């Protein structure tokens, strides 16, 4: 009897509901991959020059204007699977009173002023050590000692590909050099990349060298992009080899 009464009493009790289990925290989704840099200019030279202008193949860049001095000229040839390429005037003897020179130029445009963003510039080139006088300047925008700059060149001493940057407000020059020479008479694709704190150079799609740069290094200037030489000074670092597929990408 007492057991029955006890059970009845228990059955009448109201117990608080058990707290609901907290919903599991959502798993953080993987960070979205950084967008690939966008092609902003490309000159393949396949169509040659029309009225001295080499058209841009990307649909986003300006045309290159041919500039010459002392009867210099560029020659468009066809001998590679990728199509036509351009040849620059040969190097002159040190005793020459005049020296034929030629380069391509385009006015400054926003997409060629990367600031601190990811930026790539690339070209396919063919030259030998004997064709290098000073440094063989493949392409350059800006001047190291007066404005910011990005540049590609081939060094005279060892024939290595060099990617160069100088930040606005600074005269510090940063150079990423390839581990091996590209001045061997063979075609090579050289790619320079500035990404965050790294300036790197690749040769034939393989990493070839890098250097650390400041994360806030900014490249922006109003100077033209020049391909094949920095200027027409008497002792200038003109490029005297063959060149193809010059392009820039901005991220």
C-alpha positions, 0 to 999 in steps of 0.5 A: 500500500505504501509502495503504491502511494509512493509511486503515485506521488512520483508520477505526479511530479513535473520535471523540467525539460532537458535543455536542447543540445546546442546546434553544432557551429557551422564548419568554416567554408574554405577560403575562396581561391584568390582570383586569377590575374587578368590579362590586361595587355598582349602583343604577339607581333603576328600581324606585324605593324600597321602604320607603325602600330602593333595591335594589342591582342588582349582587347584591353591594352593599347597598341605599341608604337614603333620608334626608331633612331639613326635609321634603325628598324624592327623586322617581323619574321616567321619561324616559330610554332607560335607565329611571327616574332620581332627582331631588333637592330644588331648591337653597334661597334663601340667605335660607331659614330651612329647606331641604328636603334628601335623600340616599341612604346605605349603611353601610360595606362591604368592597367600597367600601373599595378600599385601593390596588386599582384602583377605579372609581365612576360615575354618569349626571347631569344638572344646570345651573350654577344648580343648583350651590351650593358644589360639587354632591356626587354621591357620597362615602365618607369625609371629607377632613380626618379619614379617607381618601376617594373622591368625585365632585362637580361644581365650582361655578366651571366646572361641571367633573366632579371625581374626588377621593381622599385617602389614609389618614394624609394630608390631601393632596387629589388632584383630577382635573378634566374639561376641559369643563363637565358642568353644561349641562343634558344627561345625561353619564356621569362615570367616576372611576378610580384605577389605580396612580399615576393618578386619572382622569376620563372623560365620556361614555366619553372621557378628560377629565382625570387627575392623578398620585397616590402608588402607596401611597395607600390608601382605607379607612374605616368611614364610610357611602357617601352619594349626593346630598350629604355631610351635612345641615349648613346649608351643605352641598354638596348635589346638586340635579340628576338622577341615574341608574345609580350604580355601583362596580367593584373590581379 
